[in-house]
């Protein structure tokens, strides 16, 4: 598959990075990524291990096919818990 590239308004080459997953070990379920995503890609789900986290929840890339590659979620994540892939 060919790599998708675009141009910024200033003419610089830009390669979108699409969300692949959220690391449940790093995620603190703060919701910043959820709030900044305009495409409803992320969703708060119960933690698989139901560990020590008070909320018992973690963010998940529930709808990765809806990601447009803007990386806004990555820029607001304090714990760097999101992983991406170029398409």
GIDALIN-V84842 format. One record per residue. N is the residue number from 1. RES is the residue in one letter. OMEGA is omega as a letter, one per 40 degrees, with the letter a starting at -180 (999 if undefined). Layout:
n=N res=RES omega=OMEGA
n=N res=RES omega=OMEGA
This chain:
n=1 res=X omega=i
n=2 res=X omega=i
n=3 res=X omega=i
n=4 res=X omega=i
n=5 res=X omega=i
n=6 res=X omega=i
n=7 res=X omega=i
n=8 res=X omega=i
n=9 res=X omega=a
n=10 res=X omega=i
n=11 res=X omega=i
n=12 res=X omega=i
n=13 res=X omega=a
n=14 res=X omega=i
n=15 res=X omega=a
n=16 res=X omega=i
n=17 res=X omega=a
n=18 res=X omega=a
n=19 res=X omega=i
n=20 res=X omega=a
n=21 res=X omega=i
n=22 res=X omega=i
n=23 res=X omega=a
n=24 res=X omega=i
n=25 res=X omega=a
n=26 res=X omega=a
n=27 res=X omega=i
n=28 res=X omega=i
n=29 res=X omega=a
n=30 res=X omega=i
n=31 res=X omega=a
n=32 res=X omega=a
n=33 res=X omega=i
n=34 res=X omega=a
n=35 res=X omega=a
n=36 res=X omega=a
n=37 res=X omega=a
n=38 res=X omega=a
n=39 res=X omega=i
n=40 res=X omega=a
n=41 res=X omega=a
n=42 res=X omega=a
n=43 res=X omega=i
n=44 res=X omega=a
n=45 res=X omega=i
n=46 res=X omega=i
n=47 res=X omega=a
n=48 res=X omega=a
n=49 res=X omega=a
n=50 res=X omega=a
n=51 res=X omega=a
n=52 res=X omega=a
n=53 res=X omega=a
n=54 res=X omega=a
n=55 res=X omega=a
n=56 res=X omega=a
n=57 res=X omega=i
n=58 res=X omega=i
n=59 res=X omega=a
n=60 res=X omega=i
n=61 res=X omega=a
n=62 res=X omega=a
n=63 res=X omega=a
n=64 res=X omega=i
n=65 res=X omega=i
n=66 res=X omega=a
n=67 res=X omega=i
n=68 res=X omega=i
n=69 res=X omega=a
n=70 res=X omega=i
n=71 res=X omega=i
n=72 res=X omega=a
n=73 res=X omega=i
n=74 res=X omega=a
n=75 res=X omega=a
n=76 res=X omega=a
n=77 res=X omega=a
n=78 res=X omega=a
n=79 res=X omega=a
n=80 res=X omega=a
n=81 res=X omega=a
n=82 res=X omega=i
n=83 res=X omega=a
n=84 res=X omega=i
n=85 res=X omega=i
n=86 res=X omega=i
n=87 res=X omega=999
